[in-house]
Amino acid sequence: MYVVKAPENKADFKRYYLFRWQILRAPWHQALGSEQDDLEGQSIHRFIENNAGEIVAVGRLHKTSQYQAQIRYMAVATDQQGLGLGKKIVDALETQAIRHGVTEIQLNARENALAFYRKLGYRQVEKSHLLYGEIQHYLMVKSLRAGAEHSETLSQTLVNTWHQTIPMSSAMQLQVSYYNGRQLFTSCDLSFNKNLHNTMFAGSIYTQATLTGWGWVYMKLSEQQLSGDIVLADATIRYLAPVGGAGVGFTQAEMISGELTALEHQQRAKVSVDVHVLSGDKVAAIFSGKYVVSRT
């Protein structure tokens, strides 16, 4: 059975990049290392192994703006083509793209892959670059939309609350990318939040994490038809790596402790929320916040 995975360690990445090189670069006599670029650390990477543990398909997604992303380095082993592995990779990348707030994906398809991408809903726009003087590429695009499991109305209500009551959230263009009752993803605009190193400003990372945790509590109050004022009482954050692209905030039910139902009988409730700020697949910061909700 073929399962899509993310590289988890240096050994995985070494095999993943080697496969990229073997399929996409070696046949054209390109040096080992030419299969990588400066965006690897802020990208989402996926691969598929066969029953022998050999990588047989790969693909990468990186955000080019808050709402746009690009798929690159798609490759399937020659003897494994026609088995639907490429579609599995693209589906997995699109799922992550939606959670990260992407509404449009672009890619540059080789001429022999145009039919494959058309079947997946991509629209051919124009002829793009010629690789190595012989491989014609074409720009293709696809619009994305979250499925029915995403709570669109509640998400928009939260965004409106943020932007109307917390000016910084509006300046950051903080948005709810995806919320399904168990997972919450937020995104913001890198162009406003970057520092002199062209990475995300630490203060913006902290703000996004704080408001992602605050947003989780807000969502749960709404779902449980409870009313209360939410205040951050205490917090810590660890910065683990630079956020090279548009930052993504993430939390889920397993990262929460405390019960809001206490508000039914008490004046206050306490909830602890852990939030990860992501740079692609990588956890770039870990925030732990303690929120107090006072009944209103």
N, C-alpha and C positions, 0 to 999 in steps of 0.2 A: 504494500500500500504506500502510495506516495504522499508525504506530508510536507507542507511548507514550513520551513524553520527560519529563525534569525540566527546569524552567527553569534556565539556566546563567549568565545575566548579567542586568543591569538591563533591557536591551531585551526579553529574554524575559519577565521579570516584568511589565513595563509592558503588553505585549500580553496576557499571561495575565490580569492584573487587569482590563484593559479588556473582555475577553471576558466575564468574570464579571459585570461591571457591566451590560453590554449585555443579557445573557440573564436575570440574576437580580434586577436592581435598576432599570434604566432604564424597563422597562414600567410600573413602579409609581411613577415620578417621584421616585426616590431619588437623592440627590446622588452624584456621582462620588467615590469614597472610602468609601462605605457598604458596598462589597463586601469590605472588609478588616476585620480585627479585631486584637487585641493578640497573637494566637497565631501569626501568620504566620511569625515568625522561628524557631519551634520545631516547624514542621510539615513534612510531606512533601507536595510539590506535583507533580502530573502533568498533562500536556496532550497532545493529539493534533492534528497539522496535516494538512491536505489536500495534494494535489500542488502546489498553488499557494503553499504555505507559510503558509496562513491557519489560525489555531487554530479547531478545530471542536468540541472537547470538553475539559473540565477537571474536576478533582476534588482534594480536599485531605484529608489525614489528620493528626490530632494526637493524641498520647497524653494521656489524662486521669488515668492512674495507671500504675504499673509494668506492669500486665497488661491495661489497658483503653484503648481509643482511640475516637475519633469521626470519622466521615466527614462532611464538610461541603462546601458550595459545588459540588455536582455540577451540571454543565450541559452540554448538547449543543445545537449549532446546530439551529434548527427544521428546516431543509432536509436535515439529516443524521441525523435520528432514524430508528430502525428498522434501522440498519446494524450494530448491535452495538458502537458506540463507547463507550456508557456501561458496558457489561460489561467492555470492555478496561480502562477507567480503574479500575473497582472491583477487577478482578482484580489490576492492578498495585499498587494501594494495599494490598490484602490480603496480597500477597506481601511487601511491605515491613513490614507490621504484624507478620507472623509472625517475620521476622528481628529485629524490634525487641522481641520478647518479648510481644506482645499475644495474649491468648487470647479476648478478646471485643471485638467492634466494635459500637458503637451509632450510630444515625443518626436524624435526624428527617426523614421522607419526606413530600413533598407528596402530597395525596390521589391525584392522577393518576399517581403513580409507585409506588404500593403493589404493583401486580402485577409491575412490573419487579423490585423488590427481593425479592419472594417467590420469583421464579424463580431468584434468586441465593442463596437459602437463608436470607434474613432473616425473622425472625418478628415479627409485629406484636404489640406489648405493650399500648399504650394511646394514647389521643388526647393530643397534647401541645399546642403553642401555635398560635395563630391569627395569621398574619403579615399585617400591613397591614389587619387587620380582615376579610380575605376568603380567605386561603390557609391551609386547615387542614393541620396537620402531625401525623404519628403517629410515636411512638417505635417503632423496630424494632431488633432485636439479632441477632447471629450469633456463634456460637462458632467459634474458629479452632483448627486443629491443624496442626503442621508435617507435611510429607509424609515418605515413606519414606526420602528422601535424608538426612534429619536423623538423626544418630547419638544417639538418645535415651539408650541405656544408658551409653555413654561420657561423654556430657554430664552425666548425673546422678552418675556416679562422680566426675567432676571437682568438681562442686558440693559433694558430700559431703566431699571432701578439703579444699576451701577452708574450709567451715564448721566442720569438726572440728579443723583445725590452725591456722587464721588467724581469730581472733575478730572482727577488723574486717570480714571478708567476710560473716560471719553477721549482724552488726549492720547492714551496708549492704543486706542481702538481695540480695547479688550472685548472679546466676543466668546460666547459659548459655541464651541465647535460641534460638540456632541454630548448628549445626555440621554441615558436609557433607564434611569432609576438605580443603576448599580455602578455606572462609570460616568465620570464627568471630565471632559476635555475643554480647555480654553486656549485661545490663541490671541496674539496681538501683533501689531505692526512693527517690524524690526527697524524700519527707517527712522521712526521716532525714538526708539529705545536703545539704539546702539551707542557705543562709546568710541573713544579715539582709536581703539584697536579693531573697530568694525565688528565687534561682538556685542552681545546684549549687556546693557548697563546693569550692574549689580542691584541698584535700587529698583529697577524695573522688574528684575527677577523676583525680588522680595515682594513687590507690590502685586505682581501676577499671582504668586503663590498664596499670599494672604487673601486675595479676593477669590481665588479658586476655592480655598477652604471655606471662606465666608459664603460663597455661592452654593456649596454643597449643603450647608446648614439651611440656607434660604430655601433651596429646593425641597428639603425634607420637611420643613415647616409647612410649606404650601401643600405638599402631598398629604400630610397628616391633618390638614385644616387647623393648624395651630397658628397663633399670632405672638410675635415677640420681637424685641430689639436685640440684634446680634452685635456683640462687641468682642474684639480680640483681646483676651486677657494676658496671654503670655505666648511667646514664640521663640523658636530657634531655627537657624538655617545653616546648612553646610553647602558651600560652593565646591563642587567636585571637578568641573570642567567648564571651559567657555561655551556659551551658547552662540554658535556661529551663524545660525539662521534665525528665522522667526520662532520665538520661544513658544512652547506648548506646555500648559499646565495640566496635570493629571492627578486625579484621585479616584478611589473606588471604595466600595463597601468594606472590603477587607482592611482598609487603611483608616477606619473610623472606630472610635470607641465613645461610649456615652449614649444616653437615651433622651430624646426630646419629649417623650411621653411624660416625663416628670413634671412638665408644665401643666398637665391636667390637674395636678394636686398641689404643686408647689409654685412659688413665685419665680424660681430660677431653675435653669437646667445647664449642665456643662457638657460640652462635646469636644473631643480631641480629634483633629484631622491632620493626617500626614498628606503632603502634596509633593509630587515630583515635578520638577521643571525639566522638560526633555529637549535635547538637541538631536533631532532624528530619533534613532533607537536609544541613544545614550541618555542616562539619567545625569543631568548636569548639576542639579541642586536638589537637596532634600530639605523640606520645610516641615516643621511640626508646630502646629498651632492649637492653643486651647481657647475655645470660644465659649462665652457666657451668653445665654439667652434669657432676657427678662420678660416675663409675661406682660402683655399689653391688653 
